[in-house]
Amino acid sequence: MKHNLLAIDASTEALSLALHFRGKTFTHFEECPQQHSQKILPLVESLLAQANCTLKELDGIVYGRGPGSFTGVRIGVAVAQGLAYSANLKLSGVSTLQAMAQQAMCSSECDEVISAIDARMGEVYLGHFIKDDNGNASAKRDEIVVKPDLIEGDFSGMSAVGTGWQSYADTAHKLSLKVIEDITLPSAEYMLALGDKAFESGETVGAQDAQPHYVRDTVTWKKLPGRE
């Protein structure tokens, strides 16, 4: 990695942070539903102390932009914005679905991953990713929210990650997916490389322009009438 970055994600039950500073990486991951707002800032301070650095010594902040819990996504984005304002840093938002695919590609050496997060109300957030020439997860299609029994496509033999496949194991079996059981929630550690790529290419925003990505406005991978 070329940049010193702090990554924050509060989009799901997990609260995850990662800090890359001068060649070393420091991480924190825990499942703590409904405690994110109380814990996130002390954990940021703890990681900075471990690395013996300050916010102003960083090149930027990476935040989990969603999808996930609306409240959790907002907490993560708001904290990232506040920290960026205080230190005059740029930001890059990373998809939670993409982060899980990135972890799978790093740990299992798979080239194509279907990520799914349980979206409640009988739906999942769904993303389809392939490994690019640099070894990073790249979106093959737009992320969507969909009822599991309406998922269409040939995914036979592809790797799958996320809570969506735990909640809807029958759908994973029907689609012939290979579920990686130990990757269920996004980890900020795997947002670092994706954020580093964004900072390298200048795909960053100021604090005022950091936005969540809820995905609720996209509902199917089936082509709409008239858009085939």
Beta strands, then each sheet from edge to edge (+ up, - down):
strand 1: 5-9
strand 2: 14-21
strand 3: 24-31
strand 4: 60-66
strand 5: 90-95
strand 6: 112-120
strand 7: 123-131
strand 8: 137-139
strand 9: 144-146
strand 10: 159-161
strand 11: 178-179
sheet 1: 3+ 2- 1+ 4+ 5+
sheet 2: 8+ 7- 6+ 10+ 11+
sheet 3: 8+ 7- 9+
end
